[in-house]
């Protein structure tokens, strides 16, 4: 890899820059630039850092409302085009689409690193985050987490160090290229400063490019020293001293940070007063990485000035990762510890210097309006769903969408409506009664979208593994984004209504009660202040809307297409949680000791909500006739893989609104939970072949299956979330022991047991079969059959596969199938559709005893999503099929071969 030294010129520069150089040489005049150079040192424009959060989503349903026009708060006119000084490089995450999913003219620019991490606490000053990704909110410790570095295996640890360093080296190359591009116009601008009418004054040039040359030289030296060590890797390589030296030079970054706001303001003022400088600053050419097919990309100066701020936290995160994979007796270990300590102290000192006014906009009257919270929400408007970016300021709620812009234009928000918080009210259930019902998107269509996303993700992995063309990969990524965008738009079902006391109501659909509670609490907290009603003039509205692009803290639409390749995909497997105690209720439970098993699919956080059961019949949700329970408290913790992926239980406490919940948790990865382990005792029923059990019992369907089904149909068929809501793990284990021992008190115990524990026992029985109910032998054929496009061919294949099952398996499957159909008939009450039941039971009945290796799928997340979608579809096919008779199937056996 070759990098251009500081004095050399990049190829592919803009004509404006070359023209500027020639003008400097022959003394020609350029348009006069502003002579005003803002004072150095202001810190109130420092960007907030963003930490992505994952959601543990529990779908709930409700219906929405929409009503009449509202006075003075619709924003049908466009906001100002000159107000936003930002650039397209700050990727919105959906540059190819507007909020309704329509295709735009241009996609997001390439060659830029991801946005940095942000502390999203809405009421605090923005803070640089020294947290590790998914680190649960805890600061990075110079000492690695318990059980990590001290126990690192030498070979594996060194290999992981190389992988971490290789990734960091690649991003360091991009960073150096970005700094080079930023420095490129500095020399000709300085040359023109000596002419009779300079483009910029020397003071302005020094303000805009302050410390960039020093930062470039530091990182160029670091890269040149680190690169050969990574390329000639062996177990003896040491590089801790390089990181230690890099950390010791962070003082240069401190000076850069202190000047950052002034540099941006100066560059913006100069752009407004000088068209030539504006063109140069909007299209700086950044050289692509050596393996990239794109030689250069165009990036704005504002975006490039942001890169050093991002880089400090990136380096700190890499130090944390290196420490995790470095043995304590390695020479690098103390050096990396020292470098991490210095970096953390630096970030802490920066946090103390940041002024909260960074998140504020000044009104024309000189008042400060602070941004408290923002995020993407789905609005129901005129009967259809629209993706909006909602901004909550200290005195107003503003709903906006990103405007379509042509290439090279600044991105802007278009205000759809706003409500002063003094006029905002939350409608009561009675007021919501007249709201039109918004039907939820059909489950099978959502499932189809997930299937397409899974297939596209698999194709992208194949292309990357085969080093396919970048165009093909980008085409697949675009298709994946389209489907993810539709899924994001159509999956939320939790209604969040707000009303302007002067007229109009608005309806959002959210993905969780937790998210709804966050927005409601943030608004209500602000409303406790002495707020006055107002009407924004067109100028005030333009200023406010124009500030949204700069002030926003959530930059990307929350879809996996917008995630970095190195970002954690979340956890896949089972989280075992024991709630020890809950204090702070009217009747506190000192010792609960109840254990739950929660299935995780890409989860990054665990959320706990505490409700007060509402028995007041006047507080009825008019949409579905359900009593509305009151949220008493809510809290969450990040699921740090390094913390939970251990054999030991991890104890934690969540405190929320005076309620204190103490619990322990332990995670079982998808790889471990996929394994079916035969029971050593053949006298029981769990872990024993179904043919052995039915032969011993002289029955067609195992006794445990018959009894659990009978009990569920007797008193659990109308239970909300039956088979989806986890039973208490200790109760399930107790039932398992009783069935295994064939205890005479089984029926009495079943009648007294919580119905969710009985449902959980049935699921556990099928999950612990030594081979799946639909057998290992037929699994590949089921996967091929469900993928057939021709309905007739699929029907023949899927029925033939059922005939091929052993009789005990087939009879038990048909028995369970009819039971699940009866459960789904009560969907209006229990909320369990055929799709929901297929999602719960599909993997349980089909997952093979040994997971087939898939070379092109590189992570547990890929394997899980790829297999599970197909398993769900197989069971759904049979659930949606007209009644299937065992006798009819066997009669038709005469006409078909039994070979599969």
N, C-alpha and C positions, 0 to 999 in steps of 0.2 A: 504494500500500500504506500502511495506517495502523497504527501501533503505539501501544498504550496507554502513556502516560507512567507513571513510577514511582508517582505518587500516586493514579492512578485505579484503580477496582475492576473486575475482570473479571466479566462476566456468567456465569451458569451455575455459581456456586459451590456447594459442598456445604452441606446444611442444618446440619451440625455447625459449620461455620465461622461461618455467620450467627448461629446460636444462641450461639456463643462471644462474638461481638461484643455481642449484646444483654445477655448476662450481665455483661459488663465494664461496660456502661453503668449497669445498675441495682444493681451490687454483689453480685449473687447468687454463692453459693459454687459452685466447681467441685471435682471430685475432686482430692485432694491429689497433687501430683506429687513425684517424688523430689527431694530438695534437693541430692543429690550431683552436682557438676559435675566430670567428670574433668579433670585438668590438661591444658592445651593444649600441643601440640608433639610428641606422640608420632607416629611415622611408620611404625609397623610394620604398618599395615593398608592400605597403598597398593595399589590394584589393579594387577595385571600387565597389560602391554600386549600385544596379540595381533597378530602379523603373519601373515596367511593365506599358506599355501604351496600351490603346485600340485604335482601328481605327474606324472611321466612313467611311465605304467603299462605294464608288460609282463606280460600275463596268463600265469600258469603254473598248472598243475593239480597237485593232490595230494588225498589223502583224509583225512578226519577221524576222530576217535574220541570215544567217550563211555563212561563206566563208572559205578561204584557209588557209594553215598552216602559222605559224609565226616563225621568227628566234629567237632561244635561249630563248624562254619564256615558252615552254611547260614543265611540270614537270612530265614526265612519270615515272621517277624513284622514289623510296620510300624515304621519309625523314628519318632522323636519329632516331634510336630507343632509344638512350641513352639521348636524349636532354630533353625530357619532364619529369619533376619530379612530375607531377600531378597525381591525382588518379581518379578512376572511381566513387568515391563518389560525385564528382562534376558532377552531372547528366547532360548529353548532352540533355536529353529529348527524345532521340530516340535510346537508347542503343540496342534495339531489332532490329533495322533496319539500313541499310546503307542509303546513300543519294538517292538511287533509290527505297527504300522500301523493300529491301531483308532482310530476317530474319537473325538476328545475333545469336551468341551462348549463350549470357547471357544478361539478363535484368539488369536494374539499381539496385544497392544495396538499401536495405530498411533501415528504422530507422533513416534516416537523415532528418533534417529540410530543408526547401526551401532556395534557395539562397537569400541573403539579397537584399535590395533595392539599386539601383544605380542611381546616377545622370548621365544621358547618354549624357550630353552636350559634343559634340566631341572635342571642342577646348579648354575646360577648364581642370583644374586639377581634378582628380577623387575626389569626395567628399562623405563623409558620409552623408546620407540624414536624416534629421529630419522631413521628410514630412509624412503626413498621407497617407494611401493608397488611390489613386485617389484624392488626395487633391488639385489638380489643380496647383501644383507647389508652393503653399504658405507654409511658415513655420508654424509649429504647434504653436498655441497660448495657453499660460496657461489658458486663458479665453476661454471657449468653444464657438463655433459658435453661433451667435445670434439666439434666439428661441429654443435653445437646453436645456442645463441643468437647466436654471432658470424655464423652464416650464415642467420639467420632472414629469410625473405622478408617485407618490410614488410607487405604486404596480408594475407597468410596468417597471419603472426605476430600482427598486431593482432586479427584475427578470432578466433584461438584464445584470445587474452587475454580477449576479451569473453566467450567461452563459459566459460572458467575462472571468471571473475568472476561471471557470472550464476549459475552453480551454487553458488558460495560464498555469494553474496548470499542465495539461497533458503535455504541451510542456516543462515545467520546469523539470518534471520527466525525460523526454528524455535527456534534457541538462545535468542534474546531472549524469545520467548514462554515457553520453559521457565523461564528465570530469573524472569520476571514471576510465573509460577505458584508458584514456590518462595517468592517474597517475599510473596505474598498473605496467608498466615496470620500473618506476623510482626507486623503492626500490631495486630490484635485480641489476639494472645497477649501483647504488651507491655502492652496495656490491662488485661488480666485480672491481670497480674503485680502490679498495685497494689491488688488486692482482698485481703480477709482470707485467702482460700485460693486462691492462684493455680494455674492449670493448670501453668505452668512458671515457674521463677524467672527473673529478668532474666539471671543468669549463664548459665543453660541456653539461653535464647533467643539470647544473644550467641554462645554456643559453636556452636549448630546452624547459625545463619545468618551465621557469621563471614565477612566480606568479600563476601557475595553482592550487597549493594546497590552496592558499589564496582565489582564486575565488570559488573553490569547497566548502570551509567551509562557505563562505558568502551565497552561494545559498542553501546549505544544511540547514542552520539555517533558512533562509527565507522560504524554502519549508515546513520545519517541523512546523513552526508557522502558515503558511497560510492554510495548508491542513485541519486541524480540523475546522477552521472557515468556509471553503467552504462546508465541509461535514455536519456540523451542522448549516446549514444556517437559519437565520431568519432576520427579518427587523432591529434588533438592532446590527447586526454584524458590527464591525469596523475593518478595516485593512489598513487604510491610513498610520498609523505609520510604518507599515512594509515596504511599498513602499518608504516612506521617508527615512528610515534607509538604504534600499538598494541603493537608489540614492546617499546617503551621502558617500557610500563606492566606488564610481566610480573612485576614485584615483588609486585603484588597477588596474582597466582596463586601465587607462592612462599609467601606467608603462608597462603593458602587450603589449599595442599597440606600444609603443616606441621600444620594443624589438622584435616585431613580425617578421620583415624581417630577423633579425639576427638569430632568432630561426629556421626559415624555411631553411635558407642557411646552418646553422650548421647541421640540421637534414639531408639535402640532401647530404652534403659532407660526413657525417658519413655513410650514406647508400651506397654511391658509394665506400667507402673504406672498408666496413665491411658487408659481406653477411649475417651474423647472425642478425645484427641490421636491415638490409634491410628487412629481412623476418618478423621480429617483427613489424617494423613500417608499413608494408603493410597490416597486418592482425590483428589489435587490435579488441578484442571482446567487443562489446557494448551490454549490457543487454537490452532486449526489455521491453516495458511498461508492466504493470501487466496484462492488458487485451489482450496483443498480444499473438498469438499462437507460434510465433518465439521467442525462448528463448534468442538467441544472433544473432547479425549480425556482419559481418566483415567490418571494416572501416579503412582507412589509417590514419596514424599519421598526415599527412599534412592536411587532411580534418578535423580532430578533432581540430587541432590548430586554425582552422578558425572559429570554433563555438563561442568562446567568442566575436569575432568581430560582428558576426551576432546578438548576444543576446542583445547588448546594444540598437540597434534600435528597436528590438522586444519589449523590455520592455517599451521604449518610446511610441510606438504605442499603447500598452495596456493602459498606463496611459491616453492617449488621449481618448481612447474609454471609459474608466471608468469615466472620467470627464463628458463625454457627457450624461451618464446615472446616474449621481449622483446629487440629488437635492442640491441646493446651501446652504440650511440650514442643510445639513447632516454633522456630525462631521468630516467625511473623506474629505469633499470637499477642505478645505484649505490645508490639508496635501498632497492630491494628486496634487493640484496646485503647491505646493512647490517642490514636487518630480519631476514633469514635468519640472519646471523651471530649476532645477539642471541638469536634463538629457539633456535638450536642450543646456544649456551652455556648458556642456561637449562635446556634438557632435560638437558644433561650434568651440570649442578650438581644437578638433581633426582635423577638416577640415583645420584649418590654418596651421597645422603641416605637412600635407601630401605633399610629393614631387611628382611633375608630372612625374618624371622619372619612376614611377611605371608602366606606360603604354609604356615604351620604351624597346627596345632591342639594345644591343651594337654589332656593326658589328665587324668582325675580325680586321678591320683597326682602330677600336677605335671610330668610328662614332656612333652617337645616332640616331636610327630610331624609331620614336614615333608612336604608334597606335592612329589613329584619330577616326575611325568609323569601326564598324563591324556589320554584321547581316546576316540573312538567306535570300537568293534569289533563285528563280527558274531559272536555266539556260537551254536554248534550245541547246542541244548538239547532233549532228548526228541525228537530227529529233525527238529526244525524250526529255522529261523534266527531269531534275535532280535537286535535292535540294543541294545547295552549301552554304558554310559559306564563305562570302567574307570579307576580311580584307583590310582596307585602311590605309596604313602607310604614313608617311610624303613624301615619294618619290616613292612609289610603290603600286600597287593594286594587291593583291594576292587572287586567288580563290582556295578554298580547300574543301575537304570532310573528314569526320571522318573515319579513317581506321578501318577495322574489327580487333578486338583483342580477344584473347582467355582469359579465366577466369584468373584473377590475374595480367594480363599485364596492363601496363600504356596505357591510351588512347592517340592516336596520330593523327595529321592531315596529310593528304596526299595532297600535292600541285598538282592541276590540271594544272594551268598556272599562269603566272604573267605578268604584263606590267609595266615597269618603267613609272612614270607619265610624264616624259619628252617625251615619245613616244606615250602617250595615246591621242587620239583625238576622238571627237564625230562626227560620219559621218553625212553629210548633207542629206536632203531628196533625192537629186539626186543620191548620192552614195548608198543609201539604196534601190534604185529601183530594183537592181538585186537580192535582198535578197529573198530567198524562203519564200513562205507564210506558216505560221504555223496556222492551223485551230484551232479555239477555241474549247474547250471541249463541247460536246452537253449539252444544258441546262437541258434536262431531266435526263441525267446521274448525273449531279451535284445535281439535286434535289433529285434523288434516294439516293445519299450519305448522304445528309442532313436528309432524312427520316430515314435511318438506324442509323445515329448518334443519332437522337432524340429518336428512339425506344430503343437503347442500353442505353442511359442515363436514360430513364425511368426504364429499367430493373435493372440498378445499384441502383437507388433510392429504388426500391422495395426490393432488396436484403438487402440493408442497414437497411431499416425499419423493415424487418423481421429478422434482425441479421443473415443473411445468411453466408455460409462458405466463408472464405477469398479467397479460391481457385476459387470459382465460381465468386466472384467479380473481382478478378484479371484477369480471363479469359474474362469477359465482358469488362473490361477496355482495355485489349489488342486488342480486336475486335474494340472497339471504336477508339483507337489510329490508327489502320490500316485505318479506313475510314476517320478519320480526316487528316491523313497524305496524303491520296490520294486527298482529297478535297483541301488541302493546295498546293499540287503539280499541280493540274489541273485547279484551279479557276483563277489565275492571268492572265491578258490579256494585260496589258499596256507594250509596248516594251521599253526596255532600252538598246541601242546599244553602244558598245565601240569598238574602232578600234586601233590596233597597227600600227603606220605609216610604220613599216617594213613589214607588211603583213597581219596577221590574224585579223578577226573581231569576236566579241562575242556578244551574245544576251541573255539578261535576260528578264523575264516577271514579272512585278510588279503588285500589287493590286490597286495602286492609282497613280494619277499624282503627288500627294503630296510627296509620297515616292521617285518617280523618280527625282523630283526636289531637294530633300534633298541630294541624292547621287551625282547628277550632280554639285550642288553648292559646296559641300564639296571637290570634286575633283578639280573644277575650282579655288577655293580659294587657294589650295596648289600649283596649277600650276602657280600662280602669282609670286612665288618665283623663284630664279635662280636655276633651276633644271638641272642636267646633265644626259644624257643617260648612261646606264651601262648594263653589263651582269653579273648576279650572278654566281659565281662558285658553284659547287655542295656542298661544305662545307658551303658557305654563305647561300645557299638555305635551307640546313638542319637546320642551326641555326635559320633562320627566321621562317621556318615552325614549328620547335620545340617550338618556343616562343608563337605561336598562342594560344595554349591551356591555358597557364597561363594568357595571356594578354586579352583574349576575354572578352567582357562585356555582350554579349548576350549568355546566357548559354543554354536556352531551346528553342526548336522548338515552334513557337507560335500557339499551339493548346490547347483547353480547358483541354485535358487530363493532361497537365503539370501544370495546375493551382492548387493552394492550395484549400482545401475545404472551407477555410474561406476567400478566395480572392473574391473581388467584382465581380459579374457576369456582371456588367454593367447595364445600364438603359434600360427598356422596356416600351415603351409608346410613347407619343408625346411631342416634344420639340417645343414650340412656341417661335419664334425669331422675334423681331422687330428691323430692322436696322434703326437707327435714322439718322446717317450721315456718310459720307465717305469723308475724306479730303486727299489731296496729289496727286490727279489725275490732268491731264491738265485742266479738267473741273470738279471741285469738287462738289459733291452733298451735300450741307449744311444741307438740311432737306429732307431725304428720307421718313422716317416714314412708311416703308413697312414691313408688317408682313408676316412671313412664318411659315408653320407647317411642321416639319420634323419628320418622323416616326423613332423611335429608336429601334433597336433589339440588345441588349447587348452592346450598345455604351458606351465608357468611355471618349471620347474626342470629341470636336467640332472643325473642321478645316475649315478655310476660305482661299480661294485662289482668288487672283485678277488677271484677264487676260486683256491683251490689244488685242482687236479684230484685226486680221491681214487680210488686204484686198489685199496684194501683191500676185498675182497669181503664182509667181515663188516659193513661200513658200508653196508648196502643199505637203501634206503627201502622198507619192506615194502608200502607202498600201491601202488607201480607198478613195483617191481623195478629202480629206477634207483639208480645210485651217488650218494651224497650228497656233493657237493663242499663244501669248507669255505670260508666267507667270510673272507678275509684282511684286507680293509679296505673301507671304503665312504666316499663323500664326495659332496657335491652343491654346485652353484652355482645361483643364481637367474638366469633368462634375462631380463635387463633389455632391453626392446625398444630403448631408446635406445643400448644398447651393441652389440647384435648386428645390428640392422637398418641396417647400413651396407655399403658396397661393399668395405670393407677387412676383412681377417681380424683377429679379436680373439684375442690370446694369453692363456692363463690357466694356472694350476697348481692341482691338487688334491692335498693331502697327507692321507694316511690311514694311521694305524697303522704309521708308518715307511716307507710306500710313497709315492713322489712321481711323479705323472703330469703331464707337460707337454703341452698340446694347444692347437690354434687352432680357432676356429669362425667360421662365417659363415652368416647366415640369409637364405633366399630366401622372400619372403612368398608367401602363397597366390595373390595377384593375379598375381604374376610367374610362378609355377610353373604356373598354369592356361593360360598362353599356349602354343599349338603353333606353332612357327616352322619353315616349310618350309626345307629345305636349299638353299643356293645351288648346290651341286654335285649334279647329277642322275645322276652316275655311281655314287654309293654306294647304300646301302640306308637309312641313318638319315635321317629327315626327307624321304623320297621317297614319293610315293603308292604304295600297295600294288599297284595295277593296273600301274603303270610297272615295278615290280620284277619281278613275276611274268611280265609280257610279255617283259622283257629276258632273264630266266632260262629262259623257256619252261617254267615250272613252275606248278602249281596253288597251292602254298603256298611262301612265300619260304624260301630256303635257310637263312637265319639262324634262322627259327622251327623248321624241321625239325631242324637240328643241335643247337640248345639243348635242345629237348624230348627228343631222343634221348639226349643226355648226362645230363640230369636223371634220366630213367627208368633209365639204365644204372647210375648210382652215387649218385644224390641223392634217390631217391624215399622213402628211409627216414631222410633227414637231418631232425633235429628243427628245426622252424621253416622248412623250405624255402619259399622265396618271401617269407617274412616277415622273416627275419634279413637285414640288409644285408650285401652283399659289399663288399670293399675297393674304394673308388671308383677308385683308380689301375688296378686290374686290369680293372674294367669299361670304363674308357676305352681301355685297351690292346686289349681284345677288339673294342670299337667300331671302332677304327682298322683292325684287321685285316679285319673284315667289310666295311668301307667300301672298302678297297683290294682286296678279293677275293684276299687273299694265299694262296699255295699251302700255307702252313704252318698254316692255320686248324685242321685236325683235330688236328695235333700239339699246338698251343697249348691247344686245348680239353681234351685228355686230361690235361694237366699243371695246368690251372687249378683253383682252389678252386671247388667246386660252387655256393657262394652267389654268387660273381662271375658265373658263367654264368647263374644264375637272374636276377640283377640286370640282366644284359645283355638278356635276353629282355623283361623289364619295361620297360627303357629304350627298346627298339625300338618297342614299342606306344605308349609315352608320347610319343615324339618323332615319331609319324606326323603329317603336316600336317593330317590330319583323322582323327577317331577311327575305329576299325575298324568300328563300327556306324553311322558316318556322321553328319555334321551335319544332313543333310536329315531323317533319321528320328528324331533325338533327341527332339523334342517328342512324337512319336507313341509312342515307348518310354515316356516319362514318363507319358503319359495311359493307355497300355495297362496298365502295372503297377499303376495306381491303381484299376482296375476291380474291383468287388466280386464280380460273378457269375463263377464259375469257367469256365463254358462260353464266355462272352463274352471273358474274358481269354485263354483258350486260342486262340480264333480270331484274336484281335488279335495276340498275340505270335508265333504261327506265320506269320501273314500278313506281319508286319514282317520276319521272317527271309527270306521269299521275295522281299521287295522289295530286299534287299541286292544289290549287284553280286556276280557269281560269285566273284572272287578274295577278297572280304571274307567272303562266306558260307562258302566252303570252308575258309579259314584259321580262322574262328571255330569251326566245327564240329570241326576238327582240334585246336584248343586246348582246346575244351570236353571232349572225350574224354580228353585228357591230364590235365586238372585233376581229372576224376572218378577216374582211376587213382591220382593222388596222394592224393586223399581216402580211397581204400580202405585206405591205410596209416595212417590217422589214429591208431590206438592206438600207433603207433611214432613218427610224425613230428609228431603233435599238430596237424595241419592239416586241419580239417574243411571241408566245403563252404562253410560260413559264413565261415571264416577266409580261404579262397581267394577268395570273392566280395568280401570286404572289400579284399583286396589288388588284385585285377584289375578290379573293377567300374568305379572312376573311370578307370583306365588305358584301358579299352576303350570307354568311353562319353563321357567328358568332352569337351564340344564345343570346337572350336578358338577360338571367341569366346564368352566368358561372357555369357549373357543378363542384362541388367540387371534387378534386382528392387527396385523403389522401396520396397517395404515391408520389405525386409531391410536393416538399417542397418550391419551389420558383416561383416567377412570370416568371422567365426565362424558367423553366421547363414546366410550364403550357402553356406559349406562344408557345414554339417550338413544343411541343407535339400536340397541337390543330391546329396551323396554317399550319403545313406541310400537315395534312390530308385535311384541307379546300382547300388549293391550289390544291391538287391532284384531288379533286372532280370537281372543275371548269375546270381543265386541261383535265380531261376525256371527258367532254362535248365539249370543244373547239377542241379537236383532233378527235371527232366523226364526221362521215359524217353528212350532213345537217339533222336536225330533224324537221319534219313538225308537227304542232299542229293538223291538221286534221288527219294525219296518226296515231299520238299518241292516239287520241280520238277513232279512229276506232278500234284500238287494245285493247281498254278498255274492250270490250265485252269478251275478252278471259282471262282476268285477274281479280283477286279479287282486290277490292279497299282498303281493310284493310291493314295497314302497322304495 
